């Protein structure tokens, strides 16, 4: 058995639907516009005034039996010793089998140069606002809010033709830190930890409540669990 087996619990009772996790993920991982490593499902049911609203945060489920890993022809998509589903761009041939295989739609492909808006030389209001290129130049980075820490384990900005997805902030885990979406949640709705440790807050939350996973029928054994209700 591996020394650690990472997982996450999302407590929907604590979640306030603020999307701080989505914003935190984008800034920590330099995620391009239109890509959503951290995302959410919104469901509204019923007829007014008897309406039910649900907000379900989502991310890569880091499945134990991940079809993206099983179907990758080059092992670029692989499992780490701690159970994370990660991607090696050096082995990737850009076939996107992983993207087609994922039942959760959490893998994205860079069809164009990422963050192209920061290379745009036109201003929204000529003579009044700065162009994207000018803002990037002033910041001294390829994108104004670039996080260099992302490049410690994975390309800081991914290339055209390559897939990308949530890595559970593996670069932060390597330094003993929590995923940034967990740290940034103002309501403490996310619990990250070691599934192999029965005393971890993660394991205690799973033991106390009846956990659920998305699309259980797919048989992928997700490692992102949901407890209670929004």
N, C-alpha and C positions, 0 to 999 in steps of 0.2 A: 504494500500500500504506500502511496506517495505520502511524504511528510505533511503536505498541505493539499487541500482540494478546495479551491476558491468558489464562492457563490455569493449571491446577493438576495436579500429579502426586501421587498417594497411593501411598506405598510400603508395600504390605501386609506385607512382611517386617519392617519397622520397627514397624508398628502393634501395640500391645499390647491393643487392645480396651477401653481404659479409659473411653471416651466423654467425655473431657475436651473434645473438639471440640464435642460437643453442648451441654455446659454452658456453654462459653465463648460459643457463638453466642447462646444464650438471654439471657445477661446483657449481652452487647454490643449486641444488637439489640432488647432489650425484647420478646422473643417470648412470646406468650401460652401458657398451659397447653394442651397438646394439639396445638400447632403444632410442627413439626420442620423448621426451615430446614436444620439439620445433623442427620442421622439415620444409621441403619445398618441393614444387612441381616444377619441371622444365619441361617446354613444348617448343618444337621446331617444327615449322610448316613451310611449304613452300618449294620451291626448289631454291637452290643457283642460282643467288645471291639474290633472293627475299625471304629471310628467316626472320621469326618472332620468337623471343625468349621471353619467359615469365618465371618469377621467382616469385613463390607465397609462402610466409612464412605460415606455418600452426602450429596449436596447438590445444588443446582441445577447442571446441567451446562453452563449458559451456551452452549447449542448454537449452532453457526455457522448452521445452517438450523433455527432454533427454530420449531416449529409454533405456539407460543403467540404469537409475534410475527407470523407470517404470517397467522394467523386473527383477530387482534385488530381489531375494526371501527373503532377510534378511534385507533390507533397508541399507545395508552397503554402497552402492552407493546412495547418497542422495543430496538434494539441501540445501544450506545454506540460511540463511535469506537474504543475499545479492545476491542470485541467482547463486552462484558458485556451480559447480558440484564437490562434494568431496567424498572421500572414507574412511570408518571407518574399519581398518583392524581387530578390535576386533569383529566385527559382520560378517566379511567375512568368507565364507565356501569354497572359492576357486573354485566355480563352473564355473566361467568365463562366465556366462550369459551376463554380462556387455560387455565383449570383443566381443562376437558374435553379440550383439545388436547394437554396435556402427557402424554407416555407414561410419565413417571417419577413422577408423583404428588407433585411437590414444591411445588405452588402451593396455598395454603390460603385459605379465605374466612372472614372474621369474621362469623359468623352472629349473635353476641350481642356486647354491649359487652365489649371485651378487658379482661382482668384484673379481672373483676367480683368475684373473691374478696377483693380489697383494699377493697371497698366494703361488705362484709358486716359487720353490726353485732353478730352473734352470736359468742360465744367458744366454743372447743372445750370448755373446762372453765369454766363460769360462776363468776366470782369468783376465778379462778386464772390463766387465760391471757387475753391481749389479743385483741380482735377484729381482723379484717383492717383495718377502718377506723381503729382506734386505732394500729395499727402504721404505717400509711401516714401518719397525721397526725404521729406522732413523727418519722418520717424526713423529713417536709417535702416528700415527692414523691407523685405519684399511685400509684406502686408503690415499695416500699422500696428496690429495687436499680435504679431507673431510671437509664439512661445518657443524659444530654442530648446527647452527641456524635452519637448516631444521628440526631437531628433536623437535623443540618447539611445533609443532602442528601435526606432522605426522612422522612416523619412519624415522630416518635419512638414514638408508639403509633398504629396504624392504626385507621381508623374502621369501624363496623359496615357490612357490605355490600361492603367492598373486599377484593381479593385481596392476598396478600403472600407473599414468598419471599426466599430468599438473594439478596443483591446483591453477594456477594463482598466485603462491607465496603467499598463504594465510597467511603464517607465517610473511611475510613482511607487508602485508596489515593490520594485527593485530597491527602493530606498526606505522601505518600511512605512510609506505613506498610504493613505486611503485614496481610492479613485476620487477625482475632483468633483464628480456629481454627488458623491456621498458627503464630502466636506462642505459642499455649497448648498445643500438642501436646508432651507431655513426651518423646516418643520421636523427634521430628524426622521424623515420617512424611509430613508434607505439604510439598511444594515448590511455591511460587507464583512466577510470573515471566512474562517476555515471550517468547512463542513466535516472535516475529520476530528475536530475538537468539540466534544460534547458540551464543554463549558463555555464556548464562545457565545457572544450575544446573538450571532446568527443561528446557531444550533438551538439556543434557548427559545428564540422566537418561533422557529419551526416546530419545536416540541410543544409550545404553549398554544399555538393556533393551528387551524387546519389550512395548510398551504395549498395554493393552486399554481398551475403553470399555464402558459398560453399554448393552445393547440396540442393538448396532451395526446390526442389521437394520432399525431404524427410519429410518436415513438422516439423522439429525439432526446428525451430526458434533459430538459432545460435546467440550467443552474441559476436561473433568475426566478424567484418564487414571489407570489403575492399572498398577503394575509389581510383579513378583514375587508371592509368595504369603504368606498369613497363616500 
